[in-house]
Amino acid sequence: MQERDSLLAGALDDIAPLMEEKIALISQLRHDPPEDAERVRRLHATMVRNQALFDQTLAGLRNAAERVGSMRHLRRSMEIYDATGRRATIDMPPAQQVERRA
């Protein structure tokens, strides 16, 4: 439940400690498996659901990083097509920095 809530809330800092706890619990289950098959099925379903959420979170982070990279690229250069249809790149001058003093 905590892992799911953390993933849905985007609280990625909470995931690492939960992973350590999860590893310990899985190890415990291997040494002392529950006899209740329904409980094992529910645990498995929860783990599969959380893994799907984790995969979606990573995909979202990758998409965001790609988008930020694209925006940076757009600020540095612009691609255009000339009159003959050839692609050309125009490099933009770096933005001027203004030093502020109090």
trRosetta pair geometry for C-beta under 8 A, 3 or more apart (Angstrom, degrees):
i j d omega theta_ij theta_ji phi_ij phi_ji
1 4 5.9 -55 -148 37 30 110
1 5 6.2 28 155 -17 65 109
2 5 5.8 -58 -146 40 30 110
2 6 6.1 30 156 -20 66 108
2 14 7.4 -123 163 154 100 125
2 18 5.8 -163 108 -111 114 129
3 6 5.8 -56 -147 37 28 111
3 7 6.3 26 155 -17 64 108
3 15 7.1 73 -137 -125 79 73
3 18 5.0 160 -85 156 87 148
3 22 7.1 46 -67 -68 141 131
3 50 5.1 31 115 -144 125 139
4 7 5.9 -58 -148 38 29 109
4 8 6.2 22 158 -14 65 110
4 46 7.8 -88 -47 -164 124 91
4 49 7.2 5 -100 116 118 110
4 50 5.6 -100 -74 -98 79 94
4 53 6.4 113 -129 19 67 169
5 8 5.9 -58 -143 41 28 107
5 9 6.0 17 160 -10 65 114
5 11 7.8 0 123 33 74 126
6 9 6.0 -64 -141 45 25 103
6 11 4.4 -93 -150 71 75 103
6 12 7.4 127 160 -84 101 24
6 14 4.1 -133 -128 84 134 124
6 15 5.7 173 128 -69 138 72
6 18 6.6 -163 18 -13 156 154
7 10 7.7 33 180 -70 28 30
7 11 8.0 -72 -44 48 20 72
7 15 7.2 76 -72 -90 77 114
7 50 6.8 158 -4 -151 152 77
7 53 4.3 87 133 140 151 124
7 54 6.1 -89 -115 -74 137 60
7 57 5.6 -111 -156 -50 93 141
8 53 6.9 -53 -59 -156 73 136
10 57 7.6 167 -111 -134 62 111
11 14 4.4 23 129 10 110 120
11 15 7.6 156 107 -34 68 80
12 15 5.4 -32 -161 1 51 121
12 57 7.4 158 -91 170 105 136
13 16 7.3 -44 -170 17 39 103
14 17 6.6 -62 -166 43 48 103
14 18 6.2 44 146 -19 76 116
15 18 5.6 -68 -152 42 33 112
15 19 6.2 39 154 -30 71 103
15 54 7.9 120 -143 -116 137 106
16 19 5.6 -49 -148 26 32 114
16 20 7.0 32 155 -17 62 99
17 20 5.8 -50 -155 31 38 111
17 21 6.6 35 150 -14 66 105
18 21 5.5 -56 -151 40 37 112
18 22 6.0 43 149 -26 69 106
19 22 5.4 -51 -144 35 32 116
19 23 6.4 37 155 -23 64 101
20 23 5.8 -49 -150 31 31 112
20 24 6.7 30 151 -16 62 105
21 24 5.7 -56 -153 36 34 112
21 25 6.4 32 151 -18 67 107
22 25 5.7 -55 -147 38 32 111
22 26 6.3 32 155 -20 66 105
23 26 5.8 -53 -146 35 30 110
23 27 6.4 33 153 -20 63 106
24 27 5.7 -55 -151 36 31 114
24 28 6.4 33 150 -20 64 105
25 28 5.5 -52 -149 35 34 114
25 29 6.4 36 152 -21 65 103
26 29 5.6 -51 -149 35 34 113
26 30 6.6 38 151 -24 64 101
27 30 5.7 -51 -153 29 33 113
27 31 6.8 20 154 -9 64 106
28 31 6.1 -64 -152 42 32 103
28 32 6.2 -34 170 42 70 101
29 32 7.0 -85 -129 69 23 61
29 33 5.7 53 177 -103 70 62
29 34 7.3 -39 -137 -10 90 83
29 43 7.7 170 -117 153 155 163
30 33 7.1 11 -126 -60 17 89
33 40 7.1 21 -174 -91 102 127
34 39 5.0 -55 111 86 153 134
34 40 6.0 -170 64 -56 105 89
36 39 3.9 63 96 5 113 114
36 40 6.9 167 95 -12 63 82
37 40 5.6 -54 -152 36 38 112
37 41 6.3 42 150 -23 68 104
38 41 5.5 -51 -148 34 34 115
38 42 6.5 34 153 -19 65 103
39 42 5.8 -53 -149 36 32 110
39 43 6.4 34 152 -19 64 105
40 43 5.7 -52 -148 36 32 113
40 44 6.3 34 153 -20 65 106
41 44 5.7 -55 -149 36 30 112
41 45 6.3 30 153 -19 64 106
42 45 5.7 -53 -145 37 32 112
42 46 6.3 34 154 -20 64 105
43 46 5.7 -56 -151 36 30 112
43 47 6.4 28 153 -18 65 106
44 47 5.7 -55 -148 36 31 110
44 48 6.3 30 154 -18 66 106
45 48 5.8 -54 -147 37 31 111
45 49 6.3 32 154 -19 64 107
46 49 5.7 -55 -147 37 30 111
46 50 6.2 25 157 -15 66 108
47 50 5.9 -56 -144 40 29 108
47 51 6.2 33 155 -22 64 106
48 51 5.7 -53 -147 34 29 113
48 52 6.6 32 152 -20 62 103
49 52 5.8 -55 -155 33 31 111
49 53 6.6 31 149 -17 64 104
50 53 5.4 -50 -148 36 37 113
50 54 6.2 41 151 -22 67 104
51 54 5.5 -50 -146 36 33 114
51 55 6.3 37 152 -20 65 103
52 55 5.7 -51 -147 35 31 112
52 56 6.4 31 153 -18 63 106
53 56 5.7 -56 -149 38 31 111
53 57 6.3 36 151 -23 65 104
54 57 5.5 -51 -149 32 32 115
54 58 6.5 30 153 -16 64 103
55 58 5.8 -54 -150 37 31 110
55 59 6.4 32 152 -19 65 106
56 59 5.6 -51 -145 37 33 112
56 60 6.3 37 153 -21 64 104
57 60 5.7 -55 -152 35 30 112
57 61 6.5 30 151 -18 64 105
58 61 5.6 -53 -148 36 34 112
58 62 6.3 35 153 -19 66 104
59 62 5.7 -52 -148 36 33 112
59 63 6.3 34 153 -19 65 105
60 63 5.7 -53 -147 36 32 112
60 64 6.3 32 154 -19 65 105
61 64 5.7 -53 -146 36 31 111
61 65 6.3 31 155 -18 65 106
62 65 5.8 -55 -147 38 30 110
62 66 6.3 31 153 -19 64 107
63 66 5.6 -55 -147 37 30 112
63 67 6.3 31 154 -20 65 106
64 67 5.6 -54 -148 36 31 112
64 68 6.4 31 154 -18 65 104
65 68 5.8 -52 -147 36 32 111
65 69 6.4 34 152 -19 63 106
66 69 5.6 -56 -150 37 31 114
66 70 6.4 33 151 -21 65 104
67 70 5.6 -51 -149 34 33 113
67 71 6.5 33 152 -19 64 103
68 71 5.7 -52 -149 35 33 112
68 72 6.5 35 151 -20 64 103
69 72 5.7 -52 -149 34 33 111
69 73 6.4 35 152 -20 65 105
70 73 5.6 -54 -149 35 33 113
70 74 6.4 35 152 -21 65 104
71 74 5.6 -51 -148 33 33 113
71 75 6.7 33 153 -20 63 103
72 75 5.8 -56 -153 33 33 110
72 76 6.6 21 153 -13 65 110
73 76 5.9 -65 -151 40 32 105
73 77 6.7 -43 175 45 69 90
74 77 7.6 -96 -135 65 21 51
74 78 7.0 49 -157 -92 63 72
75 92 6.6 -108 159 64 46 149
75 95 7.7 -32 173 -34 117 115
76 91 6.9 -29 158 -149 73 74
76 92 5.8 -164 -172 45 23 101
77 89 5.2 6 176 -177 129 104
77 90 6.4 159 -160 81 73 46
77 91 5.0 -37 -101 -106 95 52
77 92 6.0 -154 -84 0 33 84
78 89 7.3 151 76 -157 37 59
78 90 4.9 -15 60 59 89 100
78 92 6.6 75 -13 -48 94 105
79 87 5.9 -4 -174 -170 107 105
79 88 7.2 158 -154 81 60 38
79 89 5.4 -32 -98 -99 70 71
79 90 7.8 -179 -86 18 22 73
80 87 7.4 152 83 -153 34 57
80 88 5.6 -24 67 65 82 88
80 89 7.8 151 21 -99 70 23
80 90 6.2 27 3 -11 115 111
81 85 5.8 -11 -178 -146 118 35
81 86 6.7 153 -153 74 70 30
81 87 5.7 -41 -96 -95 73 54
81 88 7.2 139 -111 16 22 80
82 85 7.2 -52 68 15 65 17
82 86 5.2 -5 37 57 107 85
82 88 5.6 59 -38 -9 101 126
